Amino acid sequence: MKNLDDLLGEGVSGRLVLVRSDLNVPLDGQTITDDGRVRAAVPTIKKLAEAGAKVVVTAHLGRPKGEPDPKFSLSPVATRLSELLGADVALAGDLVGESAKATVGALADGQVALLENVRFDARETSKVESERAELAAELAALVPGGAFVSDGFGVVHRKQASVYEIARALPAYAGGLVLAEVEVLKKLTDELSRPYVVVLGGAKVSDKLGVIANLLSKVDRLLIGGGMAYTFLKAQGHEVGQSLLQADQLDQVKGFLVEAEKRGVDLVLPVDFLAADDFKPDADIKIVDADAIPADRQGLDIGPKTRELFAGKLADAKTVFWNGPMGVFEFEAFSGGTRAVAEALVASSAFTVVGGGDSAAAVRQLGLPEDGFSHISTGGGASLEYLEGKELPGVSVLEESK
């Protein structure tokens, strides 16, 4: 597929370029609590601006209900993007309306503008293709004679107007971030070095059914932690107390356990937990074996024996993919398991990929060196769908672009 370097080679000075970035950052009020996605978006925007393009960025934030909502405004993102670029980024007051037209029209060569939240328009996520195409046409009209650069990897698994239809309305190119992410994912599927170990955590096993089913035919070891581990333990007949449990997934999980054994996959579950009397930062904690969680307690992190076990299972790996924290890492008392896995990856000589989402947030929140990992993805959902074997519409449309 054509990429950013191809576009720059064609020359972009004085040309309007629409960039789809992923700027969906967590906010506390109007304060960005993790700017990782904004920082990841900067290199592509900066290259275009430095080449003299008039850069128009479109992105979403949160899940507004298809209409303007002040709490989902991209205003805090525009401020942070300005700081990182070292230049003012003008924020339009709307997406494709009069403010957007005026803001884009006022751009000088090398300047950057940000359109307001693309999800303020219900057509962005519409299930009706013609409605998405209509919005894409209006976005394209903002940049006459322009080009489209897809750089929001966190949304390429979605058929949305600013991701999919726009790539058919304008000459389309993969941004540096999307290109790098796709190359990394190919290393996890087509160019594997073994042993290949996958670490999965997070709250719900139902979120990862497809990826587990697909990985069982590909991995050497599968380490399961986080909230999803309790459903696996319950499937083995263990008491899990008040821990997170998806009872409706028990039959599916039992099938995974059988399939792993049949295929010779080392499916590793926690052997101990930090069991709390309540879901709160200062809860009373007991370290208990995995088969002895008290009925009135809930596991909120993997225990010390499991941390050691998981580190051992990662020590000789050549390729590692990690998605999902091992516990409630947001609470300091229950962050040790996630830290232990992250530190094991940093110490490893393997090709290590952190699969976006909460795992990437945890790396930053725990103050771990980002350059200690081979790659930290910006798109957890997109990464998982790729590993599940699904097509990513936002990538396939770029491969089709002439």
N, C-alpha and C positions, 0 to 999 in steps of 0.2 A: 504493500500500500504506500501511497505517496505520503511523505512526512514533512515536518517543519523545514528540514534542510532543503528539500526540493522546492518548497515555496520561497524560501530565502534566496535560493539560487535563481529563481525567476525574477526576483526583484520586488520589493514591497514598499519602497519609498513613496510616500504620498498616497498609498493605497489603503483602503479600509479593509480591516481584517476582523472578522467576528470570531472570538475565542470562547468555547464552552469550557469553563473551569469548574472544578468541584470546590466550592467555598462553604460547604455545609459544616460549619464549626459549632461546637457546643458553646452556649452562652449562659452566663449567670446575670440575668437582667440584660444589660447592654455591654457586658464585659465578656470578651472571648476568653474561655478558660483553657483552650488548647488550639494554638494557631498553626498546627502542623500542616493542615490542608492548604492554608493560605501560603505558607512558605513553599510548599511543593508546587504551587501554581505559578510562582514568581519567575522561574527561569524562562519558560516559554513566552510569557508576556514581555519580559525584559528584552529577550532576543529580538522580538518583533519591533518593540519600541525603539531599540537602539539601531535597528535597520531602517528607521524612518516611517514605519507603518502607523496608521491611525488605528489604534487598537480598541475594539469594543468588546467588553467582557460580559458574558451572560452566565448566570449561576442561580442556584436555588438555596434556600435556607429553611430548614424545618419542614413542617407539613401544613402550610396554610390551606384553607379550604377553597382554593381556586379564586380568591379575591384578596384585595389588599388588606393587610393586617399589620399595624405598626410594630408588633412584637417580633415579626419575622422580617423586618426591613434589613437590607444589606448595609445599612449605614455603618455599623461597627466594623464590618468587613472592609468597606471602602477606606475607612480611617487606617486600619492596619495595613492594607495593601499599599496605601500612600507611603506609610512609614518604611515598609520593606523595599519599595521601589525608589524611595528618595525623591519622589515627585508627586504632585497632586493628582489624585484620581477623582474625576468628576462623577458623582452619582446622579443618574437620571431619576426623576420622580415617578417614572412609570416604566413600562417594558417596551411598548411599541407605539406609545401615544405621542402627544405634542412635546412633552418634556424630553423623551428619548430622542426624537427627531432633532430638537434644538441642541441637545447635548452632543450628539454625534456630529451634527453640522458644524459645531464650534471647534471641533478637534483640529489641532495643528499636527503636522508630521511629528511622530515620536511621542505623541500624547496618548493617554489611556483614559477611557470612560467605562463605567460599570452601570449596566442596566439594572433596574430594580428587579427584585425576586421574580424569576420566570414562572414560579408556581403561583403567583398572584393572578395568573391567567389560567382558567380551568382547562383550556385547550392543550396546555403543555402535557398533561397526564391523561388526556381523554382516551377512552378505549376506541373512539371512532377515528379512523385513519384520516378521513377528510378534514376533520376539525384540527388535528395535529398539523396536517399539511398547510392548512390556512394560516395558522400561527407561524409556521416555518417561513411561509412566503412573506409575511409581514416583517419578520426578523431579517430576511434576506434583503427586503426593500430598504432597510436602514443602512445597508452597506453596498450601494450600487457599484457594480464592477469589482466587488470584493471577493474575498475567499473565506472559507470556514476552517478553523483549526479545532479539532476535538482533543481536549486536554483534560477532561474530567473523567478519570478512570472510574471513580466511584459511582458513575451513572451509566457506564456503557452496557450494563446488563439490562437496561430499560429501553423500551421503544417509546421514546418521548420526543416531542417536537424539536427541542433544542439539542437533541442527541442524534436522532435517527433521520427524521424528515428533512432537517436543515442540511444534512450531508448530501441530500439529493437535490436541494435547491441551489446550492453553491458549489464551486470547486472545493473539494474537501481533502484535508490533510490531517495526519495523526500528529499531535503535539508530542514534545519530548517525553512528557510524563506517561502518556498512553503507550507510546512506543516502548519505553523502558519496562513498563508493567507487563506488556504482552511478551516481551523477550524473557522476562523472569518466569512467567507462567509456563512458557515453552520448556524452560529448563526443569520444571517440575513434572512435565508430562512426556516430552520427547527426548530429552537429553539427560536422563537420570544417572546420577552416581549413587551406588548403594553401599551400605544400608540406607534406605529411605525411611525416615521416621516422621510421622505426623502427630502433632499434639493438638488435641481439640478440647476446648473448655467452653465457658459461657453458660448461660442459664438453661436453655432448652435443647433437648436432644431433637425435638421436632424441627428445629431450624436447620439441622445438619443431617437429616435422614438421607437425602440424595447423595451428599458428598461422602458419607460413611459407606453407603452401598457401593459407590464407585471406587472408593479408595481401597476397599478390601481386596480388590483384584490387582492392586498396584503397590501397596506399601509392604515393608518388612515388619514394621512395628507401628501400632496405633495406641497412643497414650491418651486416656480419657480423664479429664479433671473437671473442675467447676460444678455448677448445678446439675449438669447433665449426667454426672457420674452416679448420682443417687438412683436414677432410673435403671442404670445398668446393674447396680448392686441389688436393687429390689428384684430385678429379673433373675438374679442368682439366688433369691430367697432370703436376703438379709433384711433386717429391720433398719429403716432409715429415719425413724422418729419424725420430727417436724420438718425435715429437710425437703427441699424442692423436689417434687416428684410428678412425673407425667404418667399417670397410671394408664392412660389410653395408648401409650407407646410401648408398653411392656412386651407385647407379642412381637413387635417389630425388633425390639432390642434383643430379645431371646434369639431371634433369627440371625442377628448380627453375630452373637456369641457363637452360634453353631457354625456359621459361615467362616468366621475367623479361624476356628479350630480346623475346619475342613481344608482351608487354604494354607494352613501353617503360618498364619499371621499372628505375631505376638501382640495380643490385645491386652494392654496393661491398665488395670484399675487401681485407684488409691487403696492403700492398706491401713491408713489412719487419717483422722480428721481433727480439726479444731471444732468441737461441738459447743455451741453457745446456747444460753438460756433465753436469748431474745435476739431479734435482728436490730442491733444497734452497735455503735462504735465501742462502747464501754461494757459490752455484755460480759457476763461471767463465762469463762472458757474452761473446758476440760479437753484434754487430748485423749481420744478414744480410738480403739481399733475399728476398722471398717465394718466388722461384723458385730459391733457392740455399741452402736449409737443409741443412747437412752431415748425412750419414747417421748420424753418431754423436751428434748433438745434438737437443734438443727445444725448440720454441718455447714460452716461458712468458709472453710479453707481446707486444703489438703494439709496433713500433718507432717512432722519432721521425718518420719520413716519414708513417707511417700516422696517427699522432696529429694531425699537421697536416692530412692529407687528410680525416680524419673531422670535424675541427673546421670545415673549409671547407664540408663537405657539410651541416653543421648550422646554419651561419651565417644562412641566409635562411629557415630553416624557420618555419612558423607553428604546427605541432603536432608534438611529439616524444614517442614512447614508448620507454623504455629498459628492457630486462630482460637482466641477465647481465653480469658483469664481463668486461673485455677481456683479463685475464691472471690470474695467481695473486696477487691483490692482498694476500693475507694475508702474503706475503713482501715486505718493503719494496722490494727491488730490482726487483720485478715488479709494482709498484702504479701505475707512471707512466701506463700506457695507460688504466686505469680512471679515474684522476684527471683525465686530459686530457679524456675524454668528459664527465665530471661537470662540470668547469670550463667546458666549451663550453656545456653546458646552462644553467649558472648565468648565463653571459654573454649567453645568448640572450633575445630578447623573445618567444619562442614560448610556447605553453601546453605545459609540460613535465611529463611523468609518469614517475616512477621506479617500475618495476613490481615492487616488493617483493623478497623473498628476499635473495639475496646482493648485489644492487645497492643495496638500502636499507642493508644492513649495511656495505657499502663506503663509502657516503656518510658514515655516522657514524664508521667506523673511520678514515677519512682526514681527519676533522675539518672536513668541508665544511659550509657553512651550510644547514641543512634548509629554511630559508625562502627559499633561492635557487631552489627548484623549486616549480612550481605545485602539485604533489601527490606525496607519497611513499606508495605503497600498502603496506598491511600484508599483502597476500595475493598473492604471486607466482603460485602455481598457479591461483588463482581468476581473476586478471587475464588470464592466458594463455588459460584455457579460454573466457572471455567473448570475447576477441578471436579465438578460433578459431571462434566462432559457436555454441558449445555453451550449452545452458541451464544455469543455476546453480540446482540444486534448492532450496538454502537461501533463495534470493531468490524463486523462483516460488511456493514454499509461503506466503511472506509476502503475495504478491500475491493469493493465493486466500483468505487469512484474512479473515473477516467481523468 
